[in-house]
Amino acid sequence: MAKILGILGSPHPYGGSGSLLRCALYAAEELGLTTEIIELYRGRIEPCIGCVQDEEPTCKYPCIFEDYGREILAKLKEAAGYVLATPVYWYGPSGPLKILIDRMTALENMVAFGEASYVEGKVVGVITVGADAGATLAGAYLLTVLNAMGAMIPPWAHAYSHRGKEALYDDRATMDAINVGRLVGGLILRLQGREGPLTYREDPELLQRIRQKVLEEKTRQEAHNGRDRTQVRGKSGS
Ligand SMILES: Cc1cc2nc3c(=O)[nH]c(=O)nc-3n(C[C@H](O)[C@H](O)[C@H](O)COP(=O)(O)O)c2cc1C
């Protein structure tokens, strides 16, 4: 079954962007797609050093760095689609997401070696969450860049909120995020010659059900993290 990667550019797994990302992925799973979340703050991603500017094209897949970024690039190459979710940091995506985008040049620049871009035909949607201004600009930036690398954009592919870490309680943004997941999944299914949605669904029952799933997941995760902390304290004897 086709996979959608959720790329989280926030240091907060269940902050505003993390919560809306989980809504999108639950909605895609309801169509039968598989999903995986990559949290960019969980590993070191070296910044791009610009090999592509050399006279001889040297920037190609796999990228020279053997780091968390390389693992993510391998997953991006294999996935059918991506949902990128990020906090708005000064009218743009967070630093780690920008660094990943730069590193994705290794996928895109395969065109310099007579191949198609490895991003070509991937289906993408984006989620941006801020507390003030810049969420639409950050989302527009991400969609433009991914499309410039060869990705496809379904209808209603951008969800955004100005409610910061409370974004999961922003009904409009949560419904939009659910639709981002549905429509990225729907276009992937259509490309495979199968049935899939390509229209926005306004559905308060679906919104409440998926929001509840995310809240329950967050509670389970916090309980799990709490147990881990207790065990660590137990080991150190404090
Ligand atoms: C370095 C930094 C820059 C920020 N810049 C903006 C901004 O330009 N516009 C905005 O709306 N919010 C901005 N914020 C607020 C965050 O987008 C907001 O706290 C958001 O909830 C974080 O998302 P998260 O909960 O998914 O981590 C900024 C926060 C930080 C730490």
The ligand as a Tripos MOL2 file, in Angstrom:
@<TRIPOS>MOLECULE
LIG
   31    33     1     0     0
SMALL
NO_CHARGES

@<TRIPOS>ATOM
      1 C1         11.9010   31.6340   16.2460 C.3       1 LIG1
      2 C2         10.4090   31.8190   16.1770 C.ar      1 LIG1
      3 C3          9.8700   32.6050   15.1790 C.ar      1 LIG1
      4 C4          8.4900   32.7590   15.0680 C.ar      1 LIG1
      5 N1          7.9950   33.5000   14.0510 N.ar      1 LIG1
      6 C5          6.6600   33.5750   13.8550 C.ar      1 LIG1
      7 C6          6.1190   34.2750   12.7360 C.ar      1 LIG1
      8 O1          6.8080   34.8440   11.9170 O.2       1 LIG1
      9 N2          4.7750   34.2770   12.5970 N.ar      1 LIG1
     10 C7          3.9350   33.6490   13.4710 C.ar      1 LIG1
     11 O2          2.7250   33.6450   13.2620 O.2       1 LIG1
     12 N3          4.4270   32.9760   14.5540 N.ar      1 LIG1
     13 C8          5.7630   32.9130   14.7640 C.ar      1 LIG1
     14 N4          6.2680   32.2140   15.8370 N.ar      1 LIG1
     15 C9          5.3380   31.5100   16.7510 C.3       1 LIG1
     16 C10         5.1960   30.0280   16.3870 C.3       1 LIG1
     17 O3          4.8900   29.8490   15.0350 O.3       1 LIG1
     18 C11         4.0950   29.3920   17.2510 C.3       1 LIG1
     19 O4          4.5400   29.3670   18.5880 O.3       1 LIG1
     20 C12         3.6900   27.9940   16.8360 C.3       1 LIG1
     21 O5          2.6790   27.5210   17.6770 O.3       1 LIG1
     22 C13         4.7290   26.9630   16.9690 C.3       1 LIG1
     23 O6          4.2090   25.7830   16.3840 O.3       1 LIG1
     24 P1          4.2280   24.4000   17.1390 P.3       1 LIG1
     25 O7          3.2300   24.5400   18.2660 O.co2     1 LIG1
     26 O8          3.7730   23.4330   16.1000 O.co2     1 LIG1
     27 O9          5.6390   24.1580   17.5980 O.co2     1 LIG1
     28 C14         7.6330   32.1010   16.0060 C.ar      1 LIG1
     29 C15         8.1940   31.3240   17.0290 C.ar      1 LIG1
     30 C16         9.5610   31.1960   17.1230 C.ar      1 LIG1
     31 C17        10.1430   30.3340   18.2190 C.3       1 LIG1
@<TRIPOS>BOND
     1     1     2 1
     2     2     3 ar
     3     2    30 ar
     4     3     4 ar
     5     4     5 ar
     6     4    28 ar
     7     5     6 ar
     8     6     7 ar
     9     6    13 1
    10     7     8 2
    11     7     9 ar
    12     9    10 ar
    13    10    11 2
    14    10    12 ar
    15    12    13 ar
    16    13    14 ar
    17    14    15 1
    18    14    28 ar
    19    15    16 1
    20    16    17 1
    21    16    18 1
    22    18    19 1
    23    18    20 1
    24    20    21 1
    25    20    22 1
    26    22    23 1
    27    23    24 1
    28    24    25 2
    29    24    26 1
    30    24    27 1
    31    28    29 ar
    32    29    30 ar
    33    30    31 1
@<TRIPOS>SUBSTRUCTURE
     1 LIG1         1 GROUP 0 **** ****
